[in-house]
Amino acid sequence: AANVVVVKRSMSPGFAGIDNPLFYDPKTSMLFADAKKALEQVTQAVKNL
């Protein structure tokens, strides 16, 4: 993909304890939020365009 958006609560590595290199890729945007709430807001914003 040309650009990627990752929805995650924090940069913590999670259960496995391994950082995800995708998070540091220049084509990746991070949206720090609860995924369900964030996607509901993004969906509504797109509908309002």
MOPAC internal coordinates of N, CA, C and O (Angstrom, degrees):
PM7 1SCF
backbone

  N    0.0000 0     0.00 0     0.00 0    0    0    0
  C    1.4486 1     0.00 0     0.00 0    1    0    0
  C    1.5272 1   109.52 1     0.00 0    2    1    0
  O    1.2310 1   120.99 1   -29.59 1    3    2    1
  N    1.3009 1   115.71 1   150.41 1    3    2    1
  C    1.4595 1   120.11 1   177.87 1    5    3    2
  C    1.5184 1   111.07 1   -69.75 1    6    5    3
  O    1.2310 1   120.69 1   143.48 1    7    6    5
  N    1.3262 1   116.28 1   -36.52 1    7    6    5
  C    1.4608 1   122.04 1   178.86 1    9    7    6
  C    1.5202 1   109.12 1  -143.01 1   10    9    7
  O    1.2310 1   121.19 1   -31.14 1   11   10    9
  N    1.3262 1   115.33 1   148.86 1   11   10    9
  C    1.4618 1   121.52 1  -178.83 1   13   11   10
  C    1.5177 1   108.22 1  -131.98 1   14   13   11
  O    1.2310 1   120.50 1   -41.75 1   15   14   13
  N    1.3351 1   116.65 1   138.25 1   15   14   13
  C    1.4600 1   121.31 1   173.57 1   17   15   14
  C    1.5218 1   107.38 1  -115.16 1   18   17   15
  O    1.2310 1   121.07 1   -54.06 1   19   18   17
  N    1.3262 1   115.55 1   125.94 1   19   18   17
  C    1.4594 1   121.43 1   178.21 1   21   19   18
  C    1.5210 1   107.48 1  -109.11 1   22   21   19
  O    1.2310 1   120.57 1   -53.65 1   23   22   21
  N    1.3361 1   116.51 1   126.35 1   23   22   21
  C    1.4596 1   121.35 1   175.81 1   25   23   22
  C    1.5175 1   107.09 1  -101.73 1   26   25   23
  O    1.2310 1   121.27 1   -60.47 1   27   26   25
  N    1.3255 1   115.18 1   119.53 1   27   26   25
  C    1.4610 1   120.45 1  -175.73 1   29   27   26
  C    1.5148 1   107.66 1  -153.17 1   30   29   27
  O    1.2310 1   120.44 1   -29.39 1   31   30   29
  N    1.3138 1   116.76 1   150.61 1   31   30   29
  C    1.4699 1   120.43 1  -178.64 1   33   31   30
  C    1.5208 1   112.84 1   -73.69 1   34   33   31
  O    1.2310 1   120.06 1   148.83 1   35   34   33
  N    1.3322 1   117.49 1   -31.17 1   35   34   33
  C    1.4687 1   120.81 1  -178.76 1   37   35   34
  C    1.5236 1   109.00 1  -158.62 1   38   37   35
  O    1.2310 1   120.89 1    -1.10 1   39   38   37
  N    1.3172 1   115.90 1   178.90 1   39   38   37
  C    1.4616 1   120.76 1   177.65 1   41   39   38
  C    1.5316 1   111.83 1   -89.01 1   42   41   39
  O    1.2310 1   119.72 1  -173.43 1   43   42   41
  N    1.3160 1   118.14 1     6.57 1   43   42   41
  C    1.4632 1   120.49 1  -178.30 1   45   43   42
  C    1.5270 1   110.32 1   -60.55 1   46   45   43
  O    1.2310 1   120.09 1   -34.51 1   47   46   45
  N    1.3266 1   117.42 1   145.49 1   47   46   45
  C    1.4616 1   121.11 1  -175.72 1   49   47   46
  C    1.5283 1   114.32 1   -70.71 1   50   49   47
  O    1.2310 1   119.31 1   164.89 1   51   50   49
  N    1.3139 1   118.91 1   -15.11 1   51   50   49
  C    1.4572 1   120.98 1   177.83 1   53   51   50
  C    1.5106 1   113.28 1    85.30 1   54   53   51
  O    1.2310 1   120.85 1    15.37 1   55   54   53
  N    1.3202 1   115.98 1  -164.63 1   55   54   53
  C    1.4587 1   122.92 1  -172.86 1   57   55   54
  C    1.5249 1   112.84 1   -58.68 1   58   57   55
  O    1.2310 1   120.21 1   137.83 1   59   58   57
  N    1.3177 1   117.20 1   -42.17 1   59   58   57
  C    1.4707 1   120.73 1  -176.50 1   61   59   58
  C    1.5270 1   112.19 1   -73.09 1   62   61   59
  O    1.2310 1   120.29 1   159.01 1   63   62   61
  N    1.3216 1   117.05 1   -20.99 1   63   62   61
  C    1.4576 1   120.53 1  -179.77 1   65   63   62
  C    1.5186 1   114.24 1    75.39 1   66   65   63
  O    1.2310 1   120.53 1  -161.22 1   67   66   65
  N    1.3273 1   116.59 1    18.78 1   67   66   65
  C    1.4660 1   121.37 1  -177.47 1   69   67   66
  C    1.5300 1   108.85 1  -115.23 1   70   69   67
  O    1.2310 1   120.55 1   -51.72 1   71   70   69
  N    1.3364 1   116.56 1   128.28 1   71   70   69
  C    1.4627 1   120.34 1   175.52 1   73   71   70
  C    1.5231 1   110.06 1   -66.77 1   74   73   71
  O    1.2310 1   120.73 1   -34.51 1   75   74   73
  N    1.3251 1   116.22 1   145.49 1   75   74   73
  C    1.4550 1   121.94 1   177.37 1   77   75   74
  C    1.5287 1   108.09 1   -95.36 1   78   77   75
  O    1.2310 1   119.30 1   -63.58 1   79   78   77
  N    1.3347 1   118.93 1   116.42 1   79   78   77
  C    1.4668 1   120.79 1  -178.54 1   81   79   78
  C    1.5291 1   113.04 1   -60.99 1   82   81   79
  O    1.2310 1   119.89 1   157.42 1   83   82   81
  N    1.3192 1   117.81 1   -22.58 1   83   82   81
  C    1.4620 1   121.18 1   177.74 1   85   83   82
  C    1.5291 1   110.92 1   -58.38 1   86   85   83
  O    1.2310 1   120.19 1   146.06 1   87   86   85
  N    1.3272 1   117.25 1   -33.94 1   87   86   85
  C    1.4593 1   121.32 1  -177.98 1   89   87   86
  C    1.5249 1   112.09 1   -63.16 1   90   89   87
  O    1.2310 1   119.92 1   155.56 1   91   90   89
  N    1.3072 1   117.76 1   -24.44 1   91   90   89
  C    1.4626 1   122.44 1  -175.75 1   93   91   90
  C    1.5258 1   112.89 1  -102.21 1   94   93   91
  O    1.2310 1   120.31 1  -179.64 1   95   94   93
  N    1.3128 1   117.01 1     0.36 1   95   94   93
  C    1.4608 1   121.46 1   179.39 1   97   95   94
  C    1.5291 1   109.32 1   -71.12 1   98   97   95
  O    1.2310 1   119.45 1   -43.52 1   99   98   97
  N    1.3304 1   118.66 1   136.48 1   99   98   97
  C    1.4695 1   120.71 1  -179.44 1  101   99   98
  C    1.5282 1   113.78 1   -62.33 1  102  101   99
  O    1.2310 1   119.69 1   160.48 1  103  102  101
  N    1.3222 1   118.20 1   -19.52 1  103  102  101
  C    1.4643 1   121.32 1   179.05 1  105  103  102
  C    1.5300 1   112.26 1   -86.69 1  106  105  103
  O    1.2310 1   120.29 1   178.61 1  107  106  105
  N    1.3218 1   117.05 1    -1.39 1  107  106  105
  C    1.4556 1   121.88 1  -177.11 1  109  107  106
  C    1.5200 1   110.95 1   -99.86 1  110  109  107
  O    1.2310 1   121.13 1   -48.91 1  111  110  109
  N    1.3220 1   115.44 1   131.09 1  111  110  109
  C    1.4638 1   121.61 1   172.10 1  113  111  110
  C    1.5215 1   107.34 1  -107.85 1  114  113  111
  O    1.2310 1   120.87 1   -41.63 1  115  114  113
  N    1.3215 1   115.94 1   138.37 1  115  114  113
  C    1.4617 1   121.02 1  -179.67 1  117  115  114
  C    1.5266 1   109.01 1  -104.94 1  118  117  115
  O    1.2310 1   120.79 1   -48.87 1  119  118  117
  N    1.3283 1   116.10 1   131.13 1  119  118  117
  C    1.4597 1   122.32 1   174.49 1  121  119  118
  C    1.5193 1   105.95 1  -116.03 1  122  121  119
  O    1.2310 1   120.90 1   -76.09 1  123  122  121
  N    1.3317 1   115.89 1   103.91 1  123  122  121
  C    1.4578 1   120.85 1  -177.09 1  125  123  122
  C    1.5219 1   109.04 1   -85.20 1  126  125  123
  O    1.2310 1   121.20 1   -75.20 1  127  126  125
  N    1.3390 1   115.32 1   104.80 1  127  126  125
  C    1.4620 1   120.67 1  -177.05 1  129  127  126
  C    1.5216 1   109.05 1  -171.64 1  130  129  127
  O    1.2310 1   121.38 1   -10.49 1  131  130  129
  N    1.3158 1   114.96 1   169.51 1  131  130  129
  C    1.4558 1   121.05 1   169.47 1  133  131  130
  C    1.5297 1   106.44 1   -68.26 1  134  133  131
  O    1.2310 1   120.04 1   -53.38 1  135  134  133
  N    1.3159 1   117.52 1   126.62 1  135  134  133
  C    1.4688 1   121.49 1  -172.24 1  137  135  134
  C    1.5253 1   112.74 1   -58.90 1  138  137  135
  O    1.2310 1   119.85 1   134.57 1  139  138  137
  N    1.3212 1   117.90 1   -45.43 1  139  138  137
  C    1.4679 1   120.20 1  -177.69 1  141  139  138
  C    1.5264 1   110.99 1   -62.33 1  142  141  139
  O    1.2310 1   120.38 1   131.71 1  143  142  141
  N    1.3179 1   116.89 1   -48.29 1  143  142  141
  C    1.4650 1   120.64 1  -179.32 1  145  143  142
  C    1.5242 1   111.24 1   -64.80 1  146  145  143
  O    1.2310 1   120.64 1   137.52 1  147  146  145
  N    1.3206 1   116.38 1   -42.48 1  147  146  145
  C    1.4600 1   120.48 1  -178.56 1  149  147  146
  C    1.5246 1   111.13 1   -63.49 1  150  149  147
  O    1.2310 1   120.30 1   135.35 1  151  150  149
  N    1.3212 1   117.03 1   -44.65 1  151  150  149
  C    1.4663 1   119.38 1  -178.89 1  153  151  150
  C    1.5172 1   111.99 1   -69.17 1  154  153  151
  O    1.2310 1   120.04 1   147.63 1  155  154  153
  N    1.3299 1   117.52 1   -32.37 1  155  154  153
  C    1.4633 1   119.90 1   174.19 1  157  155  154
  C    1.5271 1   109.99 1   -62.52 1  158  157  155
  O    1.2310 1   120.34 1   137.29 1  159  158  157
  N    1.3345 1   116.96 1   -42.71 1  159  158  157
  C    1.4623 1   121.17 1   179.65 1  161  159  158
  C    1.5268 1   111.58 1   -67.68 1  162  161  159
  O    1.2310 1   120.06 1   138.23 1  163  162  161
  N    1.3189 1   117.48 1   -41.77 1  163  162  161
  C    1.4660 1   121.13 1   178.51 1  165  163  162
  C    1.5266 1   110.01 1   -64.23 1  166  165  163
  O    1.2310 1   120.31 1   136.53 1  167  166  165
  N    1.3288 1   117.01 1   -43.47 1  167  166  165
  C    1.4645 1   121.29 1   179.10 1  169  167  166
  C    1.5214 1   110.74 1   -59.87 1  170  169  167
  O    1.2310 1   120.44 1   134.79 1  171  170  169
  N    1.3236 1   116.77 1   -45.21 1  171  170  169
  C    1.4649 1   120.60 1   179.82 1  173  171  170
  C    1.5238 1   111.02 1   -64.52 1  174  173  171
  O    1.2310 1   120.19 1   139.36 1  175  174  173
  N    1.3193 1   117.25 1   -40.64 1  175  174  173
  C    1.4625 1   120.85 1   179.40 1  177  175  174
  C    1.5265 1   111.11 1   -62.97 1  178  177  175
  O    1.2310 1   120.15 1   139.36 1  179  178  177
  N    1.3232 1   117.32 1   -40.64 1  179  178  177
  C    1.4689 1   120.94 1   178.97 1  181  179  178
  C    1.5233 1   110.17 1   -66.86 1  182  181  179
  O    1.2310 1   120.11 1   139.77 1  183  182  181
  N    1.3269 1   117.40 1   -40.23 1  183  182  181
  C    1.4678 1   120.51 1   178.60 1  185  183  182
  C    1.5245 1   111.55 1   -63.58 1  186  185  183
  O    1.2310 1   120.59 1   149.66 1  187  186  185
  N    1.3282 1   116.48 1   -30.34 1  187  186  185
  C    1.4638 1   120.82 1  -178.36 1  189  187  186
  C    1.5289 1   113.40 1   -81.32 1  190  189  187
  O    1.2310 1   119.74 1   176.56 1  191  190  189
  N    1.3203 1   118.10 1    -3.44 1  191  190  189
  C    1.4701 1   120.40 1  -179.76 1  193  191  190
  C    1.5076 1   111.75 1   -70.17 1  194  193  191
  O    1.2310 1   120.10 1   180.00 1  195  194  193

